[in-house]
Structure formats: structure tokens, C-alpha cells
């Protein structure tokens, strides 16, 4: 018996209702059994799941059992990211490669060590023979994050010893993937442009003398031209997104998969899938979409009173995407401030001055100023809320001429360095599969034979 599309759709609706009927869990039961949904405590803090040397994300202190807000801190291997940024911006040099080295090996490289490491990274940038044609061009994807994940999985078939999880092998594989991710991302985007946007495709050869940030801009632009200021700003974004502790969703995903002793390609592909979600890495796109709606619906979107009125409507689910969320505001750990947002805001204003993006930057600063009070008025939970990195990162990418398709993919290109460090730490120090418990609340009942139902 064949089923046409209309009948199939109606059948799915009926089956969905059956599913909902038999899969409802009363939210009160989570309180009754003290279940920490999302592995989060009632105050929003994460449930401790491990120890790490790699990163510390600090956004509050506990005083007499109460969570006290503080200015946020992001610490890479014991070094404040603010200090890293100060040095690389003062000396007008690229810092992402140094950050990768720090995260992987646990210490800052000397000048000679950094130069050698850069040479090693550059030597791995080229993709395997026929990879671009067979993996990227023949099977293009509308979504670059999905293509990144499938491409990383495809690298497994090009590895002569893919299931070797020794530290030596893992280190080699991680450096190789870190070096290749930008190339995969840009070529996947080019394939998407041709297949789905009806635009011309152009593929540039790798230039080993460019930094990772330079290579991305060079590969994206038809004429390969970019300014030093543009490349250094993109490099700064990569530094700030490289790592954010073992508890963030994508890194924890990587560690969970690693704990099962699976191969690195599967673990990193899983992390990419996690990062894609709008509750995680996809949030910067949501900020851009939100600001576009504000620009469309607010008569004067540089007027604070009119923007405030619209933000109140967002909270009431009467405007925006009707989610009730002001994107780019709030964080699971940071309270008074997100250091990444502060750094990006400072650099974004310099790039925006005197350009078509100046008013858009002003809109973001208005949102940052007004949203905490508006959120507090609607929620009434007393939580301190500040802008997070996503509020400004999308605009920075936009000003650099980077297409929206690549906003989250750039996040992955940066965060693969943190994932690699955590994967190797999990292999070296944990040696136990991660397996939290779920409490079953269904009652036992007898099986009824088919003819008696």
C-alpha cells in the first residue's frame, strides 16, 4: 500500500500527538527528586564533573552561601586572556597561533618555539588529495556547520591509523585538524555559494606565509586583499573564542565522546554539532537577526526610548522572534561582565567609526545599556545580567565582510584548539567513561498481547 504525501503528513501529526501524550513529565517532579536539569544547580551554576588545567571561567564568588557578582575573568592555562590581548595588540602581532600552543602544551612558547610551531601548522594546511572535489564540491551543504562536521568525519578515511588514541597520535591529529579547519570552512562556503546561491566559485591555493587569520580573509576574498588591521581584529576574535572551560556544551560533548574511547574525528564532529545550536555558538547569528528586526520595526533605532519599548515587547514575546529572549545578553557564568565582550566592544568601535556600521554599533551599546534593567524588571529574579561576547562578535564579522553563513563556523575554527586540549586531557587524566544517571519515573505494568489491546 502506497501512502501519498498528504496522508503521510496527517499520519505524522497523529503519531506526534501519541508521542506527546505518553512522554510528558511534570516539571514539579524535577524538584521532588532534586534533579539538576542540564547538569545545573538551582542557582544556574554547573555541577562539578571533573578537574582541568586548561581554563578557568570566573564570573562570581560565593560568600556565605550567596552568589556575589564580579567582573568576569577568562583564564587560559593560568594566564588572563586580557593580558594576552594587551600584548598582542600593543605589539600589533598575531596571537591565535600562540594561544593554540598555550592551550595544547600548557605554557607560552619562546620566539623560536612559536616560529617552529607556525611552520608545523602551515605544513598541515593543505587538504588531502581530491578532498575538496570529493568531499566538499560534490556534496555541498546549505549549512556550513553541518559540512564542517561531516568533513571532519571524512578525514578519518584519509588517516592511516585513525583509531590510535595515544597522546603522540592525538597531538599530531589535533594539529592537523586545527590547521585544516579554516581551509575546509572556506571551501565548503564556496561550494555552497555555487550550488545554492548561484554565485561564482573561486578557490585560492594555500599561502603558508600567512597567519591563520590572514589565510581566512585571503581565501574568502576574490582579490585576496585585506588590511593588517582587519587581519589582526579577526585574529583577536579567534583568540577570544579559542577556549571557555570544560563545562561549556561543545567542550563537554567532546569530553563525553572522548571518554568512550572513540576516535578524535567522531569527538570533534560531535562538538561541532553542539556548537551549531543557537543556545551555544549559533547565538551571534541570533543577535544579528534581532538587530535587523529592530532596525525594521523601530522608527528611530538610535533612540534609546524607542529601543527600550521594543526590548520590552521582546520580553513579552510580542516582538523579535517571539522567543522572549534578548540575544547577546546574559551568560551561565559571567554576571557583571564578559571580558570577551568588553574587548570586542572596544575594538569594534574603532572599526565602526566613520563607516556605515557606526549607527549599528550604537544600537548594540544601547541594547547593552538598557537590557539588564529590562530583563530584571520582567524576570524579577535579582540576577545580574551583562552583555556576552555574542552581542558584538556578529557585528565585527559583518564589518570584516565575513558572510553570516560563517559566523558560527569561525567559532568552531577557533574552538577546535580548546576541544583538542580537553580531549587529550580527558585521555591522559580521566580514564573513565562519563555516565550521569537519569531517574526513571515510569511505573511497572504488564505486557498485553497484541490481540488483547
N, C-alpha and C positions, 0 to 999 in steps of 0.2 A: 504494500500500500504506500503510495507516494503522498507526501504532505506538502502543500504549497506554502509560500512564504507567509500569507495571512494567517493560515491555520497554525503554522509554527509559532508565530508571534503570540497568538492568543494562548497557545499551549504553554508558552514560557511564562506568560502573565499568571496563569492558573498555578503553575508549578512554583512561581515565586511566592504567591500567597501561601501555599502549603509550607514552603520553607520558613517564611516569617512566623507562621502560626506555631511551628514546632521548635523555633530557635530563639525565643525571647527569654532574656534573663533580666529579672527585676534588679534595677540599679541598687536597691537597698541591700541586696544580698552581698554586694561588694563590701559594704560597711559591716554587715553582720559577721562575715568571715575574715575581716581585715585583709582583704585582697588589695594589693598595691598595683592598681591598673597602670599599664605602661612602665612597670618597674619603677614607679614614682611614689614617694611618700605623700601624705596628705598636704604637706606644705609645698609640694612641687619639686622637692629635691630628689635626686636619683638614689635608688637603692644601691649601696656599695656592692660591686660584683667582682672586683679584682684590684690589683696593685699595678702601678705603672711608673716608669722612669721618664716617660716621653713628654707628657704635657700636663699642665695644671690650669684649669679654668676656674677663676676665683671671682665671685660676684657678691658675696655676703659673708658675714661672720655670725656665729651662734653665740649669743650672750644670754646666760640664764635661761636657756631653752628657747629663746626667741631668735628669729632670723632678722639680723640687722643689715640693712642695705649698705653697700660700699661701692666705690668706683671699681669697675671691672678690671681684671688683670688676666692676660693671656701669656702663659709662661711656656716656652719651648726648651726642654731639657735644662730647666733651672734658669733660663735667661728670658727676661721680659721682652716681649715682641716689640714694645715701644723702643727699647734700646737698640734692637736690631734695625728698626726702621730709621731711627735717628742717624745711625752711622751710614747706612746705605744712601740716604737722601742727602746727608751732608757731603759725602764724597762723590755723589752722583754716579753711583755704580749699581750694577745689578746684584740683587741679593737672594733670588729664588734658589739658585744652584747651591749657594752657601747654606741656605735653610734646609734643603734636601739633605745635604751632608750632615748637618747638625742633628736632624731628626733620625737619620739612619744610624749614624755612628756614635752619637751621644756627646760630641764635642765639636767646637769650632775648628775648621781647617786652617792650617797655615796658608800663606800665599801660594807656596809650591804645591801643597796638597789640593788646594782648590783648583789651581790651574790643571793639574793632572786629572782631577775628578771631572772637570769640564770637558777635557779631551775624551774621557771614557764615555760620558753621556752623549757627546756629539757622534762618537763612533757607532752608537746604537740607534741613531735616529732613523736611518733608512729602514723601510718596512721590508719583510721577506719578499723574494721574487714572486711576482704575479699576485701579491696580496691585494694591491689596490684594484686591479682588474677583477679578480675573482671574488673577493670578499666585499669590497666597497662599491664598485661601479655596477656589477651585475645584479646586486641585490640592495639597492638604495632604500633608505628608510625616511619616512616623514619626520621621525623624531630622532635627533642626534644622540640622545642619551641611550635609547634602545640600541642604536647602531654601535655606540661605544661598548656597551655590554656584550653584544654578540661578537664584536670584533676581538675583544679581549679573550673571549672564549675560543674564538677561531685560532688565536695564537698558540693554543695548546697543540694543535695539529702540526705546527711548524717547529715544535720543540722536540729534540731527540730524546729527552729524558724528562717529560713533563710532570711525572708524579714523584720526582725526587724532592723531598721537603727538608733536606739538610740545610743548615744555615748558609753554607757556601753556595749551594744551588739557589736557595731563595734570594740571597743577596744579588746574585747575577740576574735572576729573572726580574726582580723588582727594579733594578737599574735599567734593564732593557725596556720594561713596560713604561716606566716613568719617562724615558727618553722618547718612546714611540707614541705615547698618548696624544701629544699635540698634533703630530702628523696624521694620525688616524682621525682625529676630530675634524681637522680642516678638510681632508679629502672626503670624509663622509658628508660634510656640509656641501662640498662642491657637487658630489653625486646627487644629493637631494635637490640642489638648485636646478640641475639639468632635468632630472626626472619629474619633479613635481612643480617647479616654479617656471619652467620653460625659459630658463636663463642659460647663458653661456657657461661652460665649464672650463676652468683653467687649473692646471696642476704644475706647481713650481718644483724644481729639484731642491733638495735639502742643501742649505748653506751651513756647513759645520762651524763657521766662524761667528755665527750669531748666537746670542743668548737664547734661552727658551722663549722669553717674552718677545724678543726681536723676531724669532723664527715664526711665531704665531702671526704677528702683524704682516710680516713679509709674505707668508704663504696665503693670507687672506686677500691681499690687495693685488689687483691685476698688474699694477706697475711696480709692486714690491717696495714701494716707498713709504717711509714712516719717519717721524721725528724722534730724536733722542728722548724728548720729554714724554712723548706718547709711550714709547717702549718702557721707560722707567716707571710710569704710572701703572701700566699693565703688570710689570714685574712686582710692584708693590702689592697689587691685588693678589697675585699668586702667593706672595709671602704671607699675607694675612689669612688666606684660605687654606694654607698647607696642612694645618692640624688644629684639632679642637677637643682633645681629650678622648679617652676610651669609651665614654658613655654616650657620645652622640650616636644617632641612629645608624648611620652608614658604617662608622668605625666599629660599633658593637656588632653589626651584621658581619663585618669582615672577621672579627674575632670569634663569633659564634661558628661560622663556617670553618674557620681555621681549626677550631677545637675538635672538629670531627675528623681531622687529618686529611681533608680534601686538598686538591691541588690549588695553587695560587690563582690560576685563571678563573676557577669557579668562585673563589673567595672574593676576588676583586670585581668580578661581574655582578655578584650579589650586592656588593657595596655600592656599585654604580646604580643598580636598580633601586636601592634605598634612597640614595641621594636625589634621584629624579623626583621624588614626591614633593608636592607643594608645601607640605608641613616641614620639609627639610631643605634641600638645596634648591628646589624649584620656587622658593619664596621670592627671590629677586624679580622673577618674571611677574609674579602677582603684584608686586609694588608698581612696576611699570604699567600694568593693566589698570590698576587702581588710579594712578595719576592721570592716565588717559581719560578715564571716566570722569574724574574731577574736572579736567580741562574741558570736556564736552558739556558737562551738566551745570557747571558753576559759571555764572556770567563773568565775574572778575576773580579768577583763581589765584591772584596775588593779593587778594583782600582777605585778611585773617578772619573777619567776622563771617564772610560768606563761606570760607573753607570750613570754619568751625561748625556752621549749620549743616554742611554736607557730611562732616565726620560724625555728627550726632545721628544723622539719618543712616549712615553705615552701621553704627552700633545697634540701631533699632531694626536692622535688616530691611530698610526701606530704600537703600541706595547701594552703589557699588555692585559687587557680585552677589549680594543678598546673603552673605555668609555671616555677617555681624562682626567681621574682623577688619581691623585697620592694619594692613600689611606693613611690615618693616618696623613694627613696634612690639616690644616685649621679647623676653628670652627665658629659657628654662633655668639658667644660672645667673646671668647678669641682672642687676637690679638698677642701680643708679646710672650706669653707663656701660656701653660695649666699647672697649678700646679700639676695635677694628672700625666701628662706625665713626669714632672721633677722628681717626687717622684719615679715613676716606673722605669725610666731610671737608677736612682742611685742604686736601689735595684736589677735591672736586671743585671747590670754589675758585681755586686758581685757574683751573682749566676752563671753567664756565664763564668767567668774567669776559664781557665784551663779545660773547657769542650768542647764538640763537637759544642756547640752553640756560642762559642766566636766569630767566624767569622760572624755568622748570626747577632749577636748583633752589630758588627762593621758595617755591611751593613745598619742596621737601623740608626745608627748615621751618616753615610754618606748621607742617604736619608734626615734625619732631617737637616743636614747642607746645602745640595745643593738645596733641593726642593723649599724653599722660593724664591730664586733668579730666578729659572727656571720658576716657576708659574708666578712671576711678569713679566718676560720677555715676556711670551706668552699672558697673560691677559691684561697687561698694565693699570690696574685699580688703581694702587697705594695702594692696600690693604696690610696690614701687615699680614703675614701668618706664623704660627708656627706649630710644631708637636702637635697633640692631643693625648689623652690617648690611643686611639686605636693603635697607632704606636707601642707601647711596650707591651700592655696587652696580645696580642695573643702570643708573644714570651715567656712571663712569664708563661702563662698557658702551653705552649708547654714544657718548661723546667721542669714544675711540673708534667709532664706526663699526663696532662689532655687532653682528645681527643677533636679534633676540633668540634665534634658534640655538645660539652657542652660549647663552648666559650660564645655564646650569652645567653645560659640558665643560666650560672653563673652570668651574668649581671642581669638577672631577679631575681635570688635568692637574690642578694644584693639589687636591686632597689625596691623590694616589700616593704621594710621598708619606703622608701620615698613616694611611692604611698599611703601607709596606712596613713601616716601623712597628706598628702594632701587631701585624701578622707575625713578624719574626720574634717579637717579644712574647707573643702567645705560644709560639712553638718552643721557645727556649725556656720559658719560666712556668707555664701553667700545667701542660701535660694532662689536662683533664677536660673531658667534653662538657660544654656548658649545657645544663639541662635544668631550667627552672620548673617549678611544679604548677599545675592547674588543678584546682579543686573541683571535682565532679559533683554536680548538684542534682543530677537526674536520679530518679528512684528506680529500683529494680522492678521489672514486670515480666510476665510470662510471654513466651513466643506463641503467637496464634497462627496456626496453619492457614495457608492461603485460602482454602475453601471455606474457612470459618470466619473470615474477616467481613 
